[in-house]
């Protein structure tokens, strides 16, 4: 089974190439985007809304933030 790999910075120049290569190798890819409505990725890429500080804190989980 392929790993699910989280990528921050995926909307940038290098990040797009990283995502493409991970998909080519058969990995499931989850990306972090400040504004998912503006993000454009190939089918199968899971887009999570947020900023990198949030990603570190919540480990790109789908859980609601603790308050």
C-alpha positions as CSV (number, residue, x, y, z in Angstrom):
1,X,0.0,0.0,0.0
2,X,1.3,3.4,-0.9
3,X,1.9,6.0,1.8
4,X,-0.2,9.1,2.1
5,X,2.3,12.0,1.9
6,X,1.5,15.5,3.1
7,X,3.0,18.4,1.1
8,X,3.2,22.0,2.3
9,X,4.1,24.6,-0.3
10,X,2.5,22.5,-3.0
11,X,1.1,25.5,-4.8
12,X,4.6,26.8,-5.4
13,X,7.0,26.1,-8.3
14,X,8.9,23.3,-6.6
15,X,5.9,22.0,-4.7
16,X,3.9,21.3,-7.9
17,X,6.8,19.2,-9.2
18,X,7.0,17.3,-5.9
19,X,3.3,16.5,-6.0
20,X,3.5,15.4,-9.7
21,X,6.4,13.0,-8.9
22,X,4.7,11.6,-5.8
23,X,1.6,10.8,-7.9
24,X,3.7,9.3,-10.6
25,X,5.2,7.0,-8.0
26,X,1.7,5.9,-6.9
27,X,1.5,7.7,-3.5
28,X,-1.7,9.3,-2.2
29,X,-1.0,13.0,-1.8
30,X,-2.5,15.5,0.7
31,X,-1.6,19.2,0.1
32,X,-2.1,22.2,2.2
33,X,-3.5,25.4,0.6
34,X,-4.4,28.7,2.1
35,X,-7.3,29.0,-0.3
36,X,-8.4,25.6,-1.8
37,X,-10.7,27.4,-4.2
38,X,-7.6,28.8,-6.0
39,X,-5.6,25.6,-5.8
40,X,-5.5,23.4,-8.9
41,X,-4.2,19.9,-8.7
42,X,-4.7,16.6,-10.6
43,X,-7.6,14.4,-9.6
44,X,-6.9,12.3,-6.5
45,X,-5.0,15.0,-4.6
46,X,-6.7,15.8,-1.3
47,X,-6.6,19.5,-0.6
48,X,-6.7,20.7,3.0
49,X,-7.3,24.4,3.8
50,X,-4.9,26.1,6.2
51,X,-1.5,27.6,6.7
52,X,1.7,25.7,7.5
53,X,1.6,26.6,11.2
54,X,-1.8,24.9,11.4
55,X,-0.4,21.9,9.6
56,X,2.3,21.3,12.1
57,X,0.0,21.7,15.0
58,X,-2.7,19.4,13.7
59,X,-0.6,17.2,11.5
60,X,-2.9,17.7,8.5
61,X,-5.6,15.8,10.3
62,X,-9.3,16.4,9.6
63,X,-10.0,16.9,13.3
64,X,-11.3,20.2,14.5
65,X,-8.8,22.3,16.4
66,X,-8.7,21.9,20.2
67,X,-9.8,25.0,22.0
